[in-house]
Amino acid sequence: MINEIDESSAYSWDVCDQCGLDRLAEKTNTKELVCLGCKRVVKHPVTKMKMEIYASVTNLKSNRIKIDLLEDTIQSLLPEDENDEEGYDISSVLNSTVGPVTCVVMKKNNNDIFLKEIRKS
């Protein structure tokens, strides 16, 4: 269950739908979005997301577990009607159930464990 969201790690950004770079700029005269990497007009930018959550894990109750989630998992947590430029209401994600997810341990110290979700192969 999600107890907390690390708000400093929760953000989204647009990337070029052709080359995947995040170097986008708006032409001042036409307001078109242009990729500074491939120099093409970006008609449909792709939104990327990042979110790290603190979760309670049944068999690790004495530990503070932080998980860096994959975009697919983040998408599944966000209500469709709130997934827009305005962001989302944190309360819509808190107390949600996530998982099971496959993770690797990135760091462990004392009672803190930092995990990174990975794709199942």
Beta strands, then each sheet from edge to edge (+ up, - down):
strand 1: 2-5
strand 2: 11-15
strand 3: 24-26
strand 4: 33-35
strand 5: 46-50
strand 6: 52-55
strand 7: 64-68
strand 8: 103-109
strand 9: 112-117
sheet 1: 1+ 6- 7+ 9+ 8-
sheet 2: 2+ 5-
sheet 3: 3+ 4-
end
